[in-house]
Amino acid sequence: MKISLPYGNEMVGMEVPDQCFIGMIDPPEAQPAGDPERVILDAIEHPIGGPKLEDIVTPDKRIAVIVDDGSRPTPISAILPVLLDQLIRCGARREQIKIVIALGSHRYMTEDEMRERVGEEIYQTYPVVNSEFRDPEKLVYIGDTEEGAPLMATGSVMDADLRIGVGNLVPHPVMGWGGGGRRFPGVAGEDTVSYFHPKASLYDENMFGLSTTPIRDMMEGWVKLIGLDFIINTILTPELKLCRVVAGDYVAAHREGVRIGKQVLGSKVTEKADVVIVSSHPADQDFWQSPKAMYGAEPALKGDRGGTMIMISPNYEGIGPHPEYPEYMARDDGDAIVRACIAGEAIPGDRLAIAVGNSMSKMRRRRKLVVVGDGVTEEQMSACGCKYYPLSALQQAIDDAVAEYEGCRVAAMSGGAEAFLYDEGESI
């Protein structure tokens, strides 16, 4: 059976023995919005679980519009013109509005990248700034964690009177789904961002695609400290075209968006596989982002342990912004290190790399992980505990994996990083 999967902006072909191939586990075709501007406006005018913009916007209020960075496919340049026009219509003054790029702990966006992200006209009209996560002079204390660690957030967000979060709803390995109150970690200090991931890394289950998780519940409690007055969340088709939009309260609108997202992105698993071949699309930026495809693909494998995942990814920027990450992905003692970090002990190293590495370490111990692509090296993947093949050896990677299982069953996925898999008979 000849199949093809995305590799960045290209398609790459491969063959799977006919007797082994279960099929493609991809969501059914979703219809993109016929009039995206109308769909965005309709969601803004009919918020879920919260007040309308006209009820919370006044001329004297300083407004921060918080948007995600270029690692996400959210159509920011399509949403902002509609949103900003509505803010002005409701009485907001242009000079009181700024746009903040929520980086989390990702690298700072360049001016050209920010201009492309928001659109040229908006970039020229409104201040557009990166959030801050490292410079203590630009962070503001907002409270403490349950262990007494300080919570810090970007000053350019905290000095606003009204905060509006814009993001996209896709499955997430820590929060279950993105969107909603997740704009808070996006504008928090690096140590605060790091707090979520260590907590999550102590759980053994794959939380990708859960409607909510213990970490999301904790995060939504923290959002009350900083205030998130309105959200706009998109649901895109697998081809990244705008499909649906929800807006309103960061909890109520989010949950409705998740319900819709499961229907749009959901794929039914009719038979479990020994080997699943998965493209990282659209999380192709680096090995910090692309393993989301492994979380998305894992439910397609048999049992709680065993089986092989072959991830195809260009990883354009290599390992990504946390070079210590491979070391901790390869370790088996991560829980002890993470608990020490949470307890405030002086543990050397990048705490976010420790936490995410610990989560991936657990997946590495559950499943055999194979990475195919030219953006990372065999040495780097070996350091992570993954088997590696260059793109030119993709077919060899598949043949080797199939040979390991008697009566091998193989499935494939076109976009694992944004997949929601559910079993036969499971209600979504």
C-alpha positions as CSV (number, residue, x, y, z in Angstrom):
1,M,0.0,0.0,0.0
2,K,1.5,3.3,-1.1
3,I,0.7,6.3,1.2
4,S,1.9,9.8,1.6
5,L,2.2,12.1,4.6
6,P,3.1,15.8,5.2
7,Y,6.7,16.6,5.8
8,G,6.5,20.4,6.4
9,N,5.1,21.9,3.2
10,E,5.9,18.8,1.1
11,M,4.4,15.3,0.9
12,V,6.6,12.2,1.3
13,G,5.7,8.8,0.0
14,M,6.2,5.3,1.6
15,E,4.9,1.8,1.3
16,V,3.3,-0.4,3.9
17,P,2.6,-4.1,3.2
18,D,-1.0,-4.5,2.2
19,Q,-1.7,-7.3,4.7
20,C,-0.4,-5.0,7.5
21,F,-2.1,-1.8,6.8
22,I,-5.2,-0.8,8.9
23,G,-5.6,2.5,7.2
24,M,-5.3,6.2,7.7
25,I,-6.6,7.5,11.1
26,D,-7.5,11.0,10.0
27,P,-10.6,13.1,10.8
28,P,-13.5,13.3,8.4
29,E,-13.4,16.2,6.0
30,A,-14.5,19.4,7.8
31,Q,-16.2,22.3,6.0
32,P,-14.3,25.6,6.3
33,A,-16.3,28.7,7.1
34,G,-17.7,30.3,4.0
35,D,-17.4,33.8,5.4
36,P,-14.6,33.8,8.1
37,E,-15.1,37.5,9.0
38,R,-18.8,36.8,9.6
39,V,-18.1,33.8,11.7
40,I,-15.6,35.7,13.9
41,L,-18.0,38.6,14.3
42,D,-20.9,36.4,15.2
43,A,-18.9,34.7,18.0
44,I,-17.8,38.1,19.4
45,E,-21.4,39.4,19.3
46,H,-22.8,36.2,21.0
47,P,-20.3,35.4,23.8
48,I,-20.7,32.2,25.8
49,G,-21.0,32.4,29.6
50,G,-20.0,36.0,29.9
51,P,-20.7,39.6,29.1
52,K,-20.6,41.2,25.7
53,L,-17.7,43.5,24.8
54,E,-20.0,46.5,24.9
55,D,-20.7,45.8,28.6
56,I,-17.1,45.8,29.7
57,V,-15.3,48.3,27.3
58,T,-15.1,51.9,28.3
59,P,-13.0,54.8,26.8
60,D,-10.8,55.0,29.9
61,K,-9.8,51.3,30.1
62,R,-6.4,50.2,28.9
63,I,-6.8,47.0,26.9
64,A,-4.3,44.2,26.3
65,V,-5.1,41.8,23.4
66,I,-3.0,38.7,24.0
67,V,-2.3,36.5,21.0
68,D,-0.3,33.4,20.5
69,D,3.0,33.3,18.7
70,G,4.1,31.9,15.3
71,S,4.3,28.4,16.6
72,R,0.5,28.2,16.5
73,P,-1.7,28.2,13.4
74,T,-4.3,30.6,14.8
75,P,-5.4,33.1,12.1
76,I,-4.4,36.1,14.1
77,S,-4.3,38.5,11.2
78,A,-7.9,37.6,10.3
79,I,-9.2,37.9,13.9
80,L,-7.6,41.1,14.9
81,P,-9.2,43.5,12.4
82,V,-12.7,42.2,13.4
83,L,-11.9,42.4,17.1
84,L,-10.3,45.8,17.1
85,D,-13.1,47.3,15.0
86,Q,-15.5,46.0,17.6
87,L,-13.5,47.4,20.5
88,I,-13.5,50.8,18.8
89,R,-17.2,50.5,18.1
90,C,-17.8,49.8,21.8
91,G,-15.9,53.0,22.9
92,A,-12.3,51.9,23.3
93,R,-9.6,54.4,22.2
94,R,-6.9,53.3,19.8
95,E,-4.2,54.7,22.0
96,Q,-5.4,52.6,24.9
97,I,-5.0,49.3,23.0
98,K,-1.9,47.2,22.7
99,I,-1.2,43.7,21.3
100,V,1.0,41.3,23.3
101,I,2.5,38.2,21.8
102,A,2.2,35.4,24.4
103,L,5.5,33.6,24.1
104,G,5.4,31.3,27.1
105,S,9.1,30.3,27.1
106,H,9.4,30.3,23.3
107,R,12.0,32.5,21.6
108,Y,11.2,36.2,21.1
109,M,9.6,36.9,17.8
110,T,11.4,39.3,15.4
111,E,9.8,42.6,14.2
112,D,9.2,41.0,10.8
113,E,7.6,38.0,12.4
114,M,5.3,40.1,14.5
115,R,4.4,42.2,11.5
116,E,3.4,39.1,9.5
117,R,1.6,37.7,12.5
118,V,-0.8,40.6,13.1
119,G,-0.8,42.1,9.6
120,E,0.9,45.2,8.3
121,E,-1.8,47.7,8.9
122,I,-2.4,46.7,12.5
123,Y,1.4,46.6,13.2
124,Q,1.6,50.2,12.0
125,T,-1.5,51.3,14.0
126,Y,-1.1,49.6,17.4
127,P,1.9,48.8,19.7
128,V,2.8,45.1,19.2
129,V,5.2,43.6,21.8
130,N,6.5,40.3,22.9
131,S,5.6,39.1,26.3
132,E,8.4,38.9,28.8
133,F,9.4,35.7,30.7
134,R,13.1,36.3,31.7
135,D,13.7,39.9,32.6
136,P,12.7,40.4,36.2
137,E,12.4,44.2,35.6
138,K,9.5,43.5,33.2
139,L,7.7,41.0,35.4
140,V,5.0,41.6,38.0
141,Y,4.3,39.5,41.1
142,I,0.7,38.3,41.3
143,G,0.7,35.7,44.1
144,D,2.1,32.4,45.2
145,T,1.7,28.7,44.2
146,E,0.5,26.2,46.8
147,E,4.1,25.5,47.6
148,G,4.8,29.2,48.2
149,A,6.7,29.9,45.0
150,P,6.0,33.3,43.5
151,L,3.8,33.7,40.4
152,M,5.1,36.3,37.9
153,A,3.4,37.7,34.8
154,T,4.4,40.1,32.1
155,G,4.1,43.8,33.2
156,S,2.7,44.8,29.8
157,V,-0.3,42.6,30.4
158,M,-0.7,43.3,34.1
159,D,-0.9,47.1,33.6
160,A,-4.0,46.7,31.5
161,D,-7.5,47.1,32.8
162,L,-9.1,44.7,30.3
163,R,-7.5,41.5,29.0
164,I,-8.6,39.7,25.9
165,G,-7.1,36.3,25.0
166,V,-7.0,35.0,21.4
167,G,-5.9,31.5,20.6
168,N,-6.7,28.2,18.9
169,L,-8.3,25.0,20.2
170,V,-6.2,21.9,19.7
171,P,-5.3,19.0,21.9
172,H,-2.4,19.7,24.3
173,P,-0.2,17.3,26.3
174,V,-0.5,19.2,29.6
175,M,-3.8,21.2,29.4
176,G,-5.8,18.5,27.5
177,W,-6.7,21.2,25.0
178,G,-5.2,24.6,24.3
179,G,-7.2,27.8,24.4
180,G,-9.3,29.3,27.2
181,G,-7.3,30.5,30.2
182,R,-4.1,29.1,28.7
183,R,-3.2,32.6,27.7
184,F,-2.0,33.1,31.3
185,P,1.0,30.7,31.0
186,G,1.7,32.4,27.7
187,V,2.4,35.7,29.4
188,A,3.9,34.4,32.7
189,G,7.5,34.4,33.9
190,E,9.7,31.5,32.9
191,D,9.7,30.0,36.4
192,T,5.9,30.2,36.5
193,V,5.6,28.6,33.0
194,S,7.9,25.9,34.3
195,Y,5.7,25.2,37.3
196,F,2.9,23.8,35.1
197,H,5.1,21.3,33.3
198,P,6.8,19.8,36.4
199,K,3.3,19.2,37.9
200,A,2.1,17.6,34.7
201,S,5.2,15.5,34.3
202,L,4.4,13.6,37.6
203,Y,1.3,12.1,36.0
204,D,1.9,8.8,34.1
205,E,-1.2,9.2,31.8
206,N,-1.3,10.8,28.4
207,M,-3.6,13.8,28.9
208,F,-3.6,14.9,25.3
209,G,-7.2,15.6,24.2
210,L,-8.9,15.4,27.7
211,S,-11.6,18.0,28.1
212,T,-9.8,19.2,31.2
213,T,-6.9,18.0,33.3
214,P,-5.6,18.6,36.9
215,I,-3.1,21.1,35.5
216,R,-5.8,23.1,33.6
217,D,-8.0,23.2,36.7
218,M,-5.1,24.6,38.6
219,M,-4.3,27.1,35.9
220,E,-7.8,28.3,35.6
221,G,-7.7,29.1,39.3
222,W,-4.7,31.2,38.8
223,V,-6.3,33.1,35.9
224,K,-8.6,34.6,38.5
225,L,-5.6,36.4,40.0
226,I,-4.7,38.2,36.8
227,G,-8.1,38.5,35.2
228,L,-9.0,37.3,31.7
229,D,-12.1,39.2,30.7
230,F,-12.9,37.7,27.2
231,I,-11.5,35.0,25.0
232,I,-11.8,34.3,21.3
233,N,-10.8,30.7,20.3
234,T,-10.8,29.2,16.8
235,I,-11.3,25.7,15.7
236,L,-9.5,25.0,12.4
237,T,-10.0,22.2,9.9
238,P,-7.1,19.7,9.6
239,E,-6.1,21.8,6.6
240,L,-5.8,24.8,8.9
241,K,-8.8,26.6,7.5
242,L,-11.1,28.5,9.8
243,C,-14.1,26.3,10.7
244,R,-15.7,27.6,13.9
245,V,-15.1,30.3,16.5
246,V,-16.2,30.6,20.2
247,A,-15.9,33.6,22.4
248,G,-16.8,34.7,25.9
249,D,-15.9,33.4,29.3
250,Y,-12.5,31.6,29.5
251,V,-14.1,28.5,31.0
252,A,-17.6,28.2,29.6
253,A,-16.6,29.2,26.0
254,H,-13.5,27.0,26.2
255,R,-15.6,23.9,27.1
256,E,-18.0,24.5,24.3
257,G,-15.1,25.0,21.9
258,V,-13.6,21.7,23.1
259,R,-16.9,20.0,22.4
260,I,-16.8,21.4,18.8
261,G,-13.1,20.7,18.4
262,K,-13.6,17.0,19.2
263,Q,-16.1,16.7,16.4
264,V,-14.0,18.6,13.9
265,L,-10.6,17.0,14.7
266,G,-11.8,13.7,16.1
267,S,-10.7,10.4,14.4
268,K,-12.2,7.0,15.3
269,V,-9.8,4.2,16.0
270,T,-11.4,1.0,14.8
271,E,-8.4,-1.3,15.4
272,K,-5.3,-0.8,17.5
273,A,-1.9,-0.9,15.8
274,D,1.6,-2.3,16.5
275,V,3.2,0.5,14.5
276,V,1.8,4.0,13.9
277,I,3.4,6.3,11.4
278,V,2.6,9.9,12.1
279,S,3.5,13.3,10.7
280,S,4.2,16.1,13.1
281,H,2.2,18.6,10.9
282,P,1.6,21.4,11.7
283,A,3.9,21.4,14.7
284,D,7.0,21.2,12.5
285,Q,9.1,24.0,14.0
286,D,11.4,22.0,16.3
287,F,11.7,18.9,18.5
288,W,10.2,20.9,21.4
289,Q,6.9,21.2,19.4
290,S,6.9,18.1,17.1
291,P,6.6,15.4,19.8
292,K,3.0,16.6,20.3
293,A,2.4,14.2,17.3
294,M,3.6,11.3,19.5
295,Y,1.1,12.3,22.2
296,G,-1.6,12.5,19.6
297,A,-0.7,9.1,18.0
298,E,-0.2,7.1,21.1
299,P,-3.9,6.1,21.6
300,A,-3.7,4.3,18.2
301,L,-1.3,1.7,19.6
302,K,-2.2,-1.5,21.3
303,G,-2.3,-1.7,25.1
304,D,-0.7,0.6,27.6
305,R,2.8,-0.3,26.7
306,G,4.7,-1.5,23.7
307,G,4.4,-0.7,20.0
308,T,6.3,1.7,17.9
309,M,5.7,5.3,16.9
310,I,7.5,6.6,13.8
311,M,7.3,10.4,13.7
312,I,8.1,12.2,10.5
313,S,9.1,15.8,11.0
314,P,11.3,18.4,9.4
315,N,12.1,20.0,12.8
316,Y,13.2,23.2,11.0
317,E,14.9,24.7,14.1
318,G,16.4,21.5,15.4
319,I,16.1,20.5,19.0
320,G,14.5,23.9,19.8
321,P,14.9,26.5,22.6
322,H,15.8,24.1,25.5
323,P,19.0,22.2,24.6
324,E,19.0,20.4,27.9
325,Y,15.8,18.6,27.1
326,P,17.3,15.5,25.5
327,E,19.3,14.7,28.6
328,Y,16.2,14.5,30.8
329,M,14.2,12.7,28.2
330,A,16.8,9.9,28.4
331,R,16.7,9.7,32.2
332,D,14.6,7.4,34.3
333,D,14.8,9.3,37.6
334,G,13.0,12.4,36.5
335,D,10.2,12.3,39.1
336,A,12.7,12.7,41.9
337,I,14.4,15.7,40.2
338,V,11.0,17.3,39.4
339,R,9.8,16.9,43.0
340,A,12.9,18.6,44.2
341,C,12.4,21.5,41.8
342,I,8.8,21.9,42.9
343,A,9.9,21.9,46.6
344,G,12.3,24.8,45.8
345,E,15.5,22.9,46.1
346,A,18.5,24.4,44.2
347,I,18.5,22.0,41.3
348,P,20.9,23.1,38.5
349,G,19.6,23.2,34.9
350,D,16.6,24.4,32.9
351,R,13.5,23.5,34.9
352,L,11.2,23.5,31.9
353,A,13.6,21.2,30.0
354,I,13.7,18.9,33.1
355,A,9.9,18.8,33.2
356,V,9.1,18.3,29.6
357,G,12.0,15.8,29.3
358,N,10.5,13.9,32.2
359,S,7.1,13.7,30.5
360,M,8.7,12.4,27.3
361,S,10.9,10.0,29.3
362,K,7.7,8.3,30.4
363,M,6.5,8.0,26.9
364,R,9.9,6.6,25.8
365,R,9.6,4.0,28.5
366,R,6.0,3.1,27.3
367,R,6.6,3.0,23.6
368,K,9.5,2.7,21.1
369,L,10.0,6.1,19.6
370,V,11.5,6.6,16.1
371,V,12.2,10.0,14.5
372,V,12.6,10.5,10.8
373,G,13.7,13.8,9.3
374,D,16.7,16.0,8.5
375,G,16.3,18.8,11.1
376,V,17.8,16.8,13.9
377,T,20.8,14.4,14.1
378,E,21.3,10.8,15.0
379,E,23.4,12.0,18.0
380,Q,20.7,14.3,19.3
381,M,18.0,11.6,19.0
382,S,20.2,9.0,20.6
383,A,20.6,11.4,23.5
384,C,16.8,11.5,23.8
385,G,16.5,7.7,23.7
386,C,14.9,7.7,20.2
387,K,15.9,5.7,17.2
388,Y,16.8,8.0,14.2
389,Y,16.6,7.8,10.4
390,P,17.2,10.6,7.9
391,L,14.4,11.4,5.5
392,S,16.1,9.4,2.8
393,A,15.8,6.3,4.9
394,L,12.1,6.7,5.7
395,Q,11.2,3.4,3.9
396,Q,13.9,1.6,5.9
397,A,12.5,2.9,9.1
398,I,9.1,1.5,8.3
399,D,10.5,-1.8,7.1
400,D,12.5,-2.2,10.2
401,A,9.6,-1.5,12.5
402,V,7.2,-3.8,10.6
403,A,9.8,-6.6,10.9
404,E,9.8,-6.5,14.7
405,Y,6.1,-7.6,15.1
406,E,4.6,-10.9,14.0
407,G,1.5,-10.2,12.0
408,C,2.3,-6.5,12.3
409,R,-0.6,-4.1,12.1
410,V,0.2,-0.5,10.9
411,A,-1.8,2.7,10.9
412,A,-0.9,6.2,9.7
413,M,-1.8,9.7,10.6
414,S,-1.4,12.9,8.6
415,G,-1.4,15.4,11.5
416,G,-0.8,13.9,14.8
417,A,0.1,17.2,16.6
418,E,-3.6,18.2,16.4
419,A,-5.3,14.9,16.4
420,F,-8.0,13.7,18.8
421,L,-8.4,9.9,18.7
422,Y,-11.3,8.1,20.2
423,D,-12.2,4.4,20.4
424,E,-15.1,2.6,18.6
425,G,-18.2,3.1,20.7
426,E,-16.8,6.1,22.6
427,S,-19.1,9.1,22.6
428,I,-17.7,12.5,21.7
